[in-house]
Amino acid sequence: MKRLEGKVAIITGAARGMGEAHARLFSQEGAKKEELQEKQELALSKMKELGNEYFDNIVSGNYPKGFVDHAIDINRAINNLPPRK
């Protein structure tokens, strides 16, 4: 059994850099991933590649309600987004 099998992880910025590395690791360990990302096209391609359960564009009107509805049982949260200026 993988270490994170059945766990839910929220990963922001998961389309590239450290966020992508976190998403890959969590995927390898069996976690269900919830991804928040600004750049929708990039995020959607990564979501398909890594098998994410849910994606939300953080600048959409749906965030955060649509996201939270899918992430009720959160086990881990990783924030890779820099502060906004």
Backbone as JSON Lines, residues from 0, in Angstrom:
{"i":0,"aa":"M","n":[0.84,-1.19,0.0],"ca":[0.0,0.0,0.0],"c":[0.88,1.25,0.0]}
{"i":1,"aa":"K","n":[0.48,2.21,-0.79],"ca":[1.23,3.47,-0.85],"c":[0.94,4.3,0.4]}
{"i":2,"aa":"R","n":[1.91,5.13,0.8],"ca":[1.8,5.88,2.06],"c":[0.62,6.84,2.12]}
{"i":3,"aa":"L","n":[0.19,7.39,0.98],"ca":[-0.89,8.38,0.98],"c":[-2.17,7.86,0.33]}
{"i":4,"aa":"E","n":[-2.29,6.56,0.19],"ca":[-3.47,5.95,-0.43],"c":[-4.74,6.4,0.29]}
{"i":5,"aa":"G","n":[-5.69,6.95,-0.46],"ca":[-6.96,7.38,0.11],"c":[-6.94,8.73,0.79]}
{"i":6,"aa":"K","n":[-5.79,9.39,0.83],"ca":[-5.68,10.71,1.45],"c":[-5.96,11.78,0.41]}
{"i":7,"aa":"V","n":[-6.42,12.95,0.86],"ca":[-6.7,14.08,-0.02],"c":[-5.68,15.17,0.23]}
{"i":8,"aa":"A","n":[-5.05,15.65,-0.83],"ca":[-4.05,16.72,-0.73],"c":[-4.47,17.91,-1.58]}
{"i":9,"aa":"I","n":[-4.36,19.1,-1.02],"ca":[-4.55,20.34,-1.78],"c":[-3.17,20.84,-2.15]}
{"i":10,"aa":"I","n":[-2.93,21.08,-3.42],"ca":[-1.63,21.56,-3.88],"c":[-1.86,22.78,-4.76]}
{"i":11,"aa":"T","n":[-1.36,23.93,-4.32],"ca":[-1.47,25.13,-5.14],"c":[-0.24,25.23,-6.03]}
{"i":12,"aa":"G","n":[-0.39,25.84,-7.19],"ca":[0.74,26.02,-8.1],"c":[1.28,24.71,-8.62]}
{"i":13,"aa":"A","n":[0.42,23.71,-8.79],"ca":[0.86,22.35,-9.13],"c":[1.2,22.15,-10.6]}
{"i":14,"aa":"A","n":[1.15,23.18,-11.4],"ca":[1.42,23.02,-12.83],"c":[2.9,23.13,-13.18]}
{"i":15,"aa":"R","n":[3.7,23.65,-12.26],"ca":[5.14,23.77,-12.56],"c":[5.94,23.98,-11.27]}
{"i":16,"aa":"G","n":[7.25,23.88,-11.39],"ca":[8.15,24.15,-10.27],"c":[7.93,23.22,-9.09]}
{"i":17,"aa":"M","n":[8.05,23.78,-7.88],"ca":[7.89,22.99,-6.65],"c":[6.49,22.39,-6.54]}
{"i":18,"aa":"G","n":[5.49,23.13,-6.99],"ca":[4.12,22.6,-6.95],"c":[3.98,21.35,-7.79]}
{"i":19,"aa":"E","n":[4.59,21.37,-8.97],"ca":[4.56,20.19,-9.84],"c":[5.29,19.02,-9.18]}
{"i":20,"aa":"A","n":[6.43,19.31,-8.57],"ca":[7.19,18.25,-7.88],"c":[6.36,17.65,-6.74]}
{"i":21,"aa":"H","n":[5.68,18.5,-5.98],"ca":[4.8,18.0,-4.92],"c":[3.69,17.14,-5.5]}
{"i":22,"aa":"A","n":[3.06,17.61,-6.57],"ca":[1.95,16.87,-7.19],"c":[2.42,15.5,-7.69]}
{"i":23,"aa":"R","n":[3.61,15.45,-8.3],"ca":[4.14,14.17,-8.78],"c":[4.4,13.2,-7.62]}
{"i":24,"aa":"L","n":[5.01,13.7,-6.56],"ca":[5.31,12.86,-5.4],"c":[4.03,12.33,-4.76]}
{"i":25,"aa":"F","n":[3.07,13.23,-4.55],"ca":[1.81,12.8,-3.95],"c":[1.09,11.8,-4.84]}
{"i":26,"aa":"S","n":[1.18,11.99,-6.15],"ca":[0.56,11.06,-7.09],"c":[1.21,9.68,-6.98]}
{"i":27,"aa":"Q","n":[2.53,9.65,-6.93],"ca":[3.25,8.37,-6.8],"c":[2.9,7.64,-5.51]}
{"i":28,"aa":"E","n":[2.59,8.42,-4.47],"ca":[2.26,7.82,-3.17],"c":[0.77,7.55,-3.0]}
{"i":29,"aa":"G","n":[-0.03,7.78,-4.05],"ca":[-1.43,7.37,-4.05],"c":[-2.45,8.37,-3.57]}
{"i":30,"aa":"A","n":[-2.05,9.62,-3.33],"ca":[-3.01,10.62,-2.83],"c":[-3.96,11.07,-3.92]}
{"i":31,"aa":"K","n":[-5.17,11.42,-3.51],"ca":[-6.1,12.12,-4.39],"c":[-5.7,13.59,-4.32]}
{"i":32,"aa":"K","n":[-5.53,14.23,-5.48],"ca":[-5.01,15.59,-5.47],"c":[-6.07,16.59,-5.9]}
{"i":33,"aa":"E","n":[-6.1,17.71,-5.2],"ca":[-6.94,18.84,-5.53],"c":[-5.98,19.96,-5.9]}
{"i":34,"aa":"E","n":[-6.14,20.52,-7.05],"ca":[-5.18,21.51,-7.55],"c":[-5.81,22.87,-7.73]}
{"i":35,"aa":"L","n":[-5.11,23.89,-7.26],"ca":[-5.51,25.28,-7.48],"c":[-4.44,25.94,-8.34]}
{"i":36,"aa":"Q","n":[-4.84,26.59,-9.39],"ca":[-3.86,27.15,-10.33],"c":[-4.46,28.34,-11.07]}
{"i":37,"aa":"E","n":[-3.64,29.35,-11.33],"ca":[-4.09,30.52,-12.08],"c":[-4.12,30.28,-13.58]}
{"i":38,"aa":"K","n":[-3.09,29.65,-14.11],"ca":[-2.95,29.46,-15.56],"c":[-3.71,28.2,-15.99]}
{"i":39,"aa":"Q","n":[-4.92,28.39,-16.45],"ca":[-5.84,27.27,-16.68],"c":[-5.34,26.26,-17.7]}
{"i":40,"aa":"E","n":[-4.82,26.7,-18.84],"ca":[-4.4,25.75,-19.88],"c":[-3.28,24.84,-19.38]}
{"i":41,"aa":"L","n":[-2.29,25.44,-18.73],"ca":[-1.16,24.68,-18.19],"c":[-1.65,23.71,-17.11]}
{"i":42,"aa":"A","n":[-2.49,24.2,-16.25],"ca":[-2.98,23.37,-15.15],"c":[-3.81,22.19,-15.65]}
{"i":43,"aa":"L","n":[-4.64,22.41,-16.65],"ca":[-5.47,21.32,-17.16],"c":[-4.62,20.22,-17.79]}
{"i":44,"aa":"S","n":[-3.55,20.59,-18.49],"ca":[-2.68,19.57,-19.08],"c":[-1.96,18.77,-17.99]}
{"i":45,"aa":"K","n":[-1.5,19.45,-16.94],"ca":[-0.84,18.76,-15.83],"c":[-1.83,17.88,-15.07]}
{"i":46,"aa":"M","n":[-3.04,18.38,-14.91],"ca":[-4.07,17.63,-14.21],"c":[-4.3,16.28,-14.88]}
{"i":47,"aa":"K","n":[-4.41,16.3,-16.21],"ca":[-4.61,15.05,-16.95],"c":[-3.39,14.15,-16.83]}
{"i":48,"aa":"E","n":[-2.21,14.75,-16.9],"ca":[-0.96,13.97,-16.82],"c":[-0.81,13.29,-15.46]}
{"i":49,"aa":"L","n":[-1.13,14.02,-14.39],"ca":[-0.92,13.5,-13.04],"c":[-2.15,12.84,-12.43]}
{"i":50,"aa":"G","n":[-3.27,12.9,-13.13],"ca":[-4.47,12.23,-12.63],"c":[-5.14,12.92,-11.46]}
{"i":51,"aa":"N","n":[-5.15,14.23,-11.44],"ca":[-5.8,14.95,-10.35],"c":[-7.3,14.69,-10.35]}
{"i":52,"aa":"E","n":[-7.88,14.7,-9.17],"ca":[-9.3,14.47,-9.0],"c":[-10.1,15.73,-9.34]}
{"i":53,"aa":"Y","n":[-9.57,16.89,-9.05],"ca":[-10.33,18.13,-9.2],"c":[-9.37,19.27,-9.48]}
{"i":54,"aa":"F","n":[-9.83,20.22,-10.28],"ca":[-9.04,21.4,-10.6],"c":[-9.92,22.62,-10.46]}
{"i":55,"aa":"D","n":[-9.38,23.71,-9.92],"ca":[-10.11,24.97,-9.91],"c":[-9.13,26.09,-10.23]}
{"i":56,"aa":"N","n":[-9.57,26.98,-11.09],"ca":[-8.79,28.17,-11.42],"c":[-9.02,29.16,-10.28]}
{"i":57,"aa":"I","n":[-7.96,29.55,-9.59],"ca":[-8.12,30.37,-8.39],"c":[-8.64,31.77,-8.68]}
{"i":58,"aa":"V","n":[-8.65,32.19,-9.93],"ca":[-9.2,33.5,-10.25],"c":[-10.62,33.4,-10.82]}
{"i":59,"aa":"S","n":[-11.18,32.2,-10.86],"ca":[-12.54,32.04,-11.37],"c":[-13.55,32.41,-10.29]}
{"i":60,"aa":"G","n":[-14.77,32.68,-10.69],"ca":[-15.82,32.99,-9.73],"c":[-16.22,31.79,-8.91]}
{"i":61,"aa":"N","n":[-15.87,30.59,-9.35],"ca":[-16.22,29.35,-8.67],"c":[-15.37,29.12,-7.42]}
{"i":62,"aa":"Y","n":[-14.18,29.64,-7.41],"ca":[-13.28,29.44,-6.28],"c":[-13.68,30.36,-5.15]}
{"i":63,"aa":"P","n":[-13.68,29.97,-3.89],"ca":[-13.28,28.66,-3.39],"c":[-14.42,27.66,-3.21]}
{"i":64,"aa":"K","n":[-15.68,28.07,-3.39],"ca":[-16.79,27.16,-3.09],"c":[-16.71,25.85,-3.86]}
{"i":65,"aa":"G","n":[-16.53,25.92,-5.17],"ca":[-16.47,24.7,-5.96],"c":[-15.34,23.79,-5.52]}
{"i":66,"aa":"F","n":[-14.24,24.39,-5.13],"ca":[-13.09,23.63,-4.68],"c":[-13.36,22.96,-3.35]}
{"i":67,"aa":"V","n":[-13.86,23.73,-2.4],"ca":[-14.1,23.2,-1.06],"c":[-15.13,22.08,-1.07]}
{"i":68,"aa":"D","n":[-16.12,22.19,-1.95],"ca":[-17.12,21.13,-2.06],"c":[-16.49,19.78,-2.38]}
{"i":69,"aa":"H","n":[-15.36,19.79,-3.08],"ca":[-14.68,18.55,-3.46],"c":[-13.61,18.13,-2.46]}
{"i":70,"aa":"A","n":[-13.28,18.99,-1.51],"ca":[-12.13,18.72,-0.63],"c":[-12.54,18.71,0.84]}
{"i":71,"aa":"I","n":[-13.66,18.13,1.15],"ca":[-14.15,18.12,2.53],"c":[-13.2,17.37,3.46]}
{"i":72,"aa":"D","n":[-12.65,16.27,3.02],"ca":[-11.79,15.44,3.86],"c":[-10.32,15.67,3.54]}
{"i":73,"aa":"I","n":[-9.85,16.87,3.8],"ca":[-8.46,17.24,3.48],"c":[-7.5,16.63,4.49]}
{"i":74,"aa":"N","n":[-6.43,15.99,3.99],"ca":[-5.4,15.43,4.84],"c":[-4.11,16.23,4.8]}
{"i":75,"aa":"R","n":[-3.81,16.87,3.66],"ca":[-2.59,17.65,3.49],"c":[-2.89,18.88,2.65]}
{"i":76,"aa":"A","n":[-2.18,19.98,2.93],"ca":[-2.3,21.19,2.11],"c":[-0.9,21.74,1.89]}
{"i":77,"aa":"I","n":[-0.56,22.03,0.64],"ca":[0.75,22.58,0.29],"c":[0.54,23.83,-0.54]}
{"i":78,"aa":"N","n":[1.01,24.97,-0.04],"ca":[0.87,26.23,-0.75],"c":[2.17,26.59,-1.44]}
{"i":79,"aa":"N","n":[2.15,26.62,-2.77],"ca":[3.33,26.97,-3.56],"c":[3.17,28.31,-4.27]}
{"i":80,"aa":"L","n":[2.11,29.04,-3.97],"ca":[1.87,30.32,-4.64],"c":[2.57,31.45,-3.91]}
{"i":81,"aa":"P","n":[3.24,32.33,-4.64],"ca":[3.87,33.49,-4.0],"c":[2.8,34.49,-3.6]}
{"i":82,"aa":"P","n":[3.1,35.37,-2.64],"ca":[2.13,36.4,-2.26],"c":[1.83,37.32,-3.44]}
{"i":83,"aa":"R","n":[0.6,37.77,-3.53],"ca":[0.22,38.7,-4.59],"c":[0.61,40.1,-4.2]}
{"i":84,"aa":"K","n":[1.02,40.86,-5.21],"ca":[1.42,42.26,-4.94],"c":[0.25,43.17,-5.12]}
